[in-house]
Structure formats: structure tokens, C-alpha cells
Amino acid sequence: MRKNKAIIALGVFVAILVLVVIAKTASFYPFLFQLIFEKEVKLKQAEPSNLNILLLGIGGGSHDGPNLTDTIILANIDEGKNKVTLTSIPRDLWVPDIEGYNKKINEAYAKGELKKKGGGLTLADAVVERVTGQSVDYAVRIDFNGFIRAVDTLGGLDIIVDNTLDDYRYPISGKEDDPCGFSEEDIKEFIATISAEQEISDKFSCRYKHLHFDKGDQHLDGEQALEFVRSRHGVNGEGSDFSRSKRQQKVITAFKDKIFSAQTLVNPGRIISLYDIVKDSIDTNIKQEEFDDFIRLAQKMREAKITSLVIDTGDQVVKRQGLLDEAPFTKEYNFLSVLIPRVGNGNFSEIHKFIECQLSGKDCSLTPRVNN
């Protein structure tokens, strides 16, 4: 049975902020009194009637490219219409010419952090604003390693898997550069002739494993939950950005529900343990004095209507139009497998109009793509 509707995107970091507030507040009861009796939301950064929050998920720790963002979701909170719109952006989207940035969008946070500690959110905000045409009011970056440990501390998550998931190319952490028995000369020769990502996984099969999740009710531990949302090469339609986004939202919802469950909230020991786990896994520009406002906003929006958008290449099987195309495997894109707007590299105007149309509640059907 489905649990009560609540904010999916806002819920994940509100849940974590609850832990931060409880652990950091010298006396919890004055804060609780204020939260219960002070009803007005007074966010300093933006009006809650039209609030945009960027959610980023990174591998962290020993993962290959620890600051690369696997999950990029822009959440628009419209308090007046009691509506939440979640826009998922694929990590392989190519973004050229912004503050010297000419890379896949999932590298923005990492590049910003390299230039200046704390600069990751600033650059990620700028890049996402360029792509979506929406201003970013707040941002939260979550480290998946902390997420795994938090899920395990909560006793796992209960997920309804819509379709059986089989991914035969899921990367094994720590084996990203394993030669799989090939000599250095063999590898150099292969790299010089490579034309697609599929060829890499076929050649270096020891770097990958087979993921399998049965359809139906599943109980996932932290590692399984992470694999479920990070899988990118599922068969039978589960390898698209659209299906991946749906899985991410399922896990986020389950995590939020578990945090706000009575078993967690009445257990101070569990709350403190969770805070100790996640405190080093979060980067955000939300000020501590605004935490209670976010929690209050989440409470007001518990019955919000949720709309999910995915910026992707569409689905020919169900005849769903997309906004993106696969780019050619050329030097212009550093010989990477990337996505670009169907109207042209660096031209995000159609994406801007589509998102703005969706936020206004109008009919936003896309016209069929033009084949050159």
C-alpha cells in the first residue's frame, strides 16, 4: 500500500536536515516549540511560492571520479499551487562555453571544487541555470557513501520494483582501470580504434558485474539501493535516463519515509547515529537558521501534486519525444559518449521553453524531431 504523498526531492534533504538540526541544536525543545507554533515560512534566499532547489548525488570516497554527480535533479516548489516539479538532467549532457566550462554536466561540481573549496555548488548552479533557464535558489550535494551507511542504519528500504532489472555492465568499484589480463600495448591499440562505450565493456568485462532485481516488492540494503539507482545499462527499457530517474525517485521517497517514520523519530540514539554518518556527506548553501523553515515548508506541502520531468532522448517504442540527441563520437566532445540538445550543441532554448511551459501547467507536447 502506497504511503502518503510527500515532496520527493525536498524530502530527502529535509530528512537529513532534521538530523543536522537535532544534533546541532543545544536544546531541542525550544526549536520544537518554534517549529510547531511558528507557521510562516521565512526563507531568506527566495519566495517559497516559487523555489528552485538543486539536488546532486556524488559517488564520493573510493569511487572513480568521487566528485562527479550521478544524480542531478532540479526541484521546483510552488507553494501556491501545492505542486512540486522534479526535472531530472542526464549526467552525460554536454555543456559548452560557460565560465570556461566545456564538459559533461556531471563534471561541474568536481571542477568547481578543484578551483576553490566550496566552489562546486557555485559552478553547478551556474551550469544548471544555463541548461534549464531557471534560477537556482538553493543546492544540496549528497555523498552516496554516507547514503549507503544511513540506509543500513535505518534497516534498509522497501521498494516496489516496477520492472525486472538486469544490467550486465554495472561497474565494479575499484576495478575501473583493471587491464583484465591485456598488455599495455594491447590496450593502447584498442583505445586508438574504439568507437563506442559498449566496446569498452566487451573488451574489459572483468570491470563489470551483472545486476539483477526482480519485479515486485523488494527490501534493499544500502549497497543494493545505490546499485538500483546508479544502474545505467539495464535491458528491456531499463537503461534509459527516464527509467533511471524513476528509480532514483523511488529510493529517495523510501529513504524520506523511513527517516520520518515513528520508529526513527522517537529513537534519539538512531537519530544521533544517522547524523554522525551523514554530517560529512553533505555540502549545501542552506544556512542553519533556515533549517526550520525548510522543515515547515515540507510539512505544508505534504499533499503536494508531484510532476516528474526527464530531459532525455525520448522513447521510440512508446513514441515519446525527447529534447536531446546522442552526439557523434568526435574530438569536439573529447571522444566521449554524450548528449546534446536536438536543436544544436549548446542551444538550450527548447529546454528552457519546455520547462517553463511545464511549470505553468500548460500542454507542453513536443513536436517530432527533425531528421537531417
N, C-alpha and C positions, 0 to 999 in steps of 0.2 A: 504494500500500500504506500502510495506516494506521500511524503511528508509535506507540511505546509509550505507554500511558495515563499521564497525569500530572495533577497538580492544574491545572485550568484557571485559576481565579481566582487562587489563591495563586501560580501560576507567573508571571503577568505582572509582579507587583511583586517577587517573589523574583528574577526575571531582572534587574530594574532595580537591586535592592539589591546583587546581585553586582557590578554596575558601580560602585556607590557605594562598597562595601567595598574593592574592589580599588584604586580611585582614591584613597581616603582613608586606607587603611592604610599607615603609614610603611614597614613591612616586611611584604610579603605572605606570606612563608614561615611566620612564627610563627602567623599567622591560619590558614593552610592546615593546619598541624600540628594546631592546636586543632580545626579543623573535622573532620579525619579521625579523630582519636583520642578526642575528647570526644563521646560518643554521646548523653548525656542532654540532652533539651530543657528549658531552664530559663527559659521566658518569665515575665517579672515581672507582666504585666498580667492573665493568665488561664491556666487549665489547658489545655494543648494537646489534652486529651481532648474538650474542647467549646469550640472557639474560633470567635468570630464576627468576620469582617473585612469592613468596608465598602469597596467599590471604587467610585470616582467618576471619570467621564471628562468633561472640560470642553473647550469649543472653544478658549478662550484667544486670545491675540493680537488680530487684527483682526476675528474673528468677531463676529456680532451677539450681544450678551449673552455676553461671553467667560467669565464665571464660572458660567453656567448649566450644570447637569450633564445631558449627553445620555445617559450610561450610569450606572445605579445598580444594583449587584449586591451582595447580602449573601452572603458565603461562610461556611458553617458547616463547620468541620474537626473530624471525630470520629475521633481517632487510634485509639481503642479498637476501633471497628468498621471502621476503614480505609475511611472513607466521607467524601465531600465533597458537600455540598448547596449548589447555587447558586440563589439566589432573585433573579430579575430584577424590578425595580419600574419601571413606566412613568413616564416623566418628567412626564406630564400628570395624574398623580394629585393630587387636591385634598386639602390637609391644613389643617383649620381649628383655631384656638384652641390653640396651643401656644407659649408664650413670646412672645405677640403675633404669632405666625405665622399667616397666613390666605392662603395662596398655593398654587401648584402646587409639588410636592415638588422639582422641579428648580431652584427658586429658593433653597432653604435654604442651600446653601453660599455663594452670592453674597451673600445678606442677612447671613449671619454675618460674612463678610469686610468688609462695609461698616460694621458696628457696631464691629468690632475686628479688627485684623490677627491672623490665626491663629484667629479665631472661626468660620470657615467649617466646619471639621471638627466643632467642638463642636455647632453648631446642626444640621448634617446628621446627626450621630449621634443627637441627641435626636429629630429628626423620624422617622428610620428606625426607632428603637426604638418610637416611638408607633405606627407603621404595622404593624410586624412582630410586636411583643410580645417581641422578642429583644434582649438587651443587646448593644451593640457594643463589642468589646474593643479593636480597632484600626481605623484608617481610612487609606486612601491615595487621594489625588486626583492624577490624571494629566492633563496638558495635551496635547490631541490634536496641537498643532503640533509639540511635541517628539516625539510618537509618529511623525508623518509623516517627520520627518528621520531618526529612528532606523531606521525600516523601509527607507528609501532607502540608508542606510549599510550595512545588512545585505544589500543587493542585492535587496530585495523579498520577498514572501511567496507561497508556493504554497498555494492554497486550492481545495478541491473545492466548487464551487457546486452546491447540490442542485437548485435550480430556476432557470430563466431569470428574471432580474430586470429589469423595466422600471419606471422611476419617472419620470413626466412632470412631477413637481412638486418636483424637488430644488432647494433654494435656492442661488443663486449668491452666494458670499461677496463682500461689498461692495456688493451691489445690493438690500439689504434694504428700503431706503426709496426706490428709484428710482420716479419718478412714471409712467414708461412713456409719456410724452407727454401725460398728462392734466393739466389745470389744477388749481390748488389748490381751486377751487370745485367742480369735478367730484369730486375726491377726498373733500371734506367731505360732499357729498351722498351719495356712495356709502357712506361709513363709517356714516352715520346710518341706513342701511337694511340693512346687512349682517346676514346670519343664519347664515353658516357659513364655515369656513375655505376650503372649495372655491371659494366665490365670490371670495375674495381672489386665489387663484392664477389663476382665469379672467380676472379684471379686469387684474391686473398680471403678465401672462405673461412680460414681459421679465426678471422677477426669478428665473425658474426655468429649469432645463435638463433635458434628457432623459438619464437614466442608463440604461445597458444593460450587463448582464453575462450572457454565455452560460452555459448549464448545462455542468458538467464541470470538468476541471482548468484552473485559471487562475493566471497569475502576475501579482500585483498590486504596483504601486509604492506608495509611502506615501500619495499623494493618493487613489489608487483604493481602497486598503484602508479609508481613512477614509470615503469615499463609500459603500462597501459596508456598513459598519456603521451609518452615520447615516441611510441611506435610510428614510423613514417612510411613503411613499405608493406602494409597489410594487403592481402589479396582479397578478391571479391568485393571491391569497392571500399575497403577499409584503409587504403593507402592515400586517400585524398586529404587535403587540408581541411575540407569540410567535415569529414568523419573524425579527423583528429581533434578538431575544435570541439565537437560534441562530446568526445571522451574526456577532454580537459574539463569541460564544464560539469560533467557528471562527478568527477573526482573532487573538484572544488566545492560543489554542493554538499557532497557526502562529508567532506572534511569540516565544512562550516557547521553542518547539522550535529556532528559529533562533538565539536567544541562547545556548542550552545546547549547540549543535552544536559538534563538534570544530573546525570551521573558524573559529568565533568564539573559543572558549576558549583556543586555542593562539596567538591573534593579539593580542599586547599592544597593538599600535597601534590595532586596531579597537576593543578594549575601552575604551581611553582616549578615543577619538573618540566612542564611544557615551556614555560618562559625561559628556563635555563638552556633548553635545547634551541629555541628559535632566536634568542637575543642576538646571536652573532650571524644570523642567516638573513637579516633584513636590512635593506637600505631604503630610506624614504625621506621625502622632503616635507612630510606632515609634522607639524610642531606638536610637542607633547601637550600643550594647552588646548589643542584641537581634538585630542583623542575622544573625549566625552561627546563632542558634537557629532563625530562620525558614528559613534555607537547609537546616539539618539536618532540620527538620520536613518540608520539601518532599521531601528525599531519602527519608525514611522512608515518605512517602505516595505514592511514585511509581506504585504499582499500585492506588491507591485507586479504589473504585467511585464514579462521578460521577452524581449525580442533579440534573437541572435543573428548577426550578420557575419559572413565569411568572405573576405576578399580573396578570390581564387580564380582558377581557370574554368570553372563551371563543371557540368557533368553531362556528357553527350547521351548517356544511357537514359536519363530522365529528362533530357532536353532542358537543363537549367543553364542559362547563360552565365558566363563569368566575365570578370573585368581584367583578367591577366592572361598572358600567353607565355609559353616557355621560350626563353631567349636562345638564340643559336649558340653553339658551343665554340666561342671565338675568343680572341685576345681581348676584345672590348670588355668582356665580362670575366677576364682572368682565367679563361677556360674552365669556368665553374658552371654547374647546373643551377640556373637562376630563373626567376620570373620577372617579367616586365609588364607595364600596362599595355593592354591590347591596342591602345591608340598611339603608342610610341614610347620608347625608353625615356624616362624622366618626366613624362606628361601624366600628371596625376589628376588632371581636371575632371575626367569622367568619374573617378573615385570620389572626389570632393562632392560632385553633384549627387551621386548615388547615396552617400552617407547623409548629406543634408536632407535629401528627399525622405529617406527612411526616418530620420529624427522628426520630421514634420508630420509624419503619419500619412503621407500620400501614397498613391500607387506608383511604385518605382520599378516597374518591369524594364529589363534591359533589352535593347534591340539586338538581333542576331549579329554575331561578329562578322566582319568583312574579311573574306579570304583574298589575300593579294596574289 
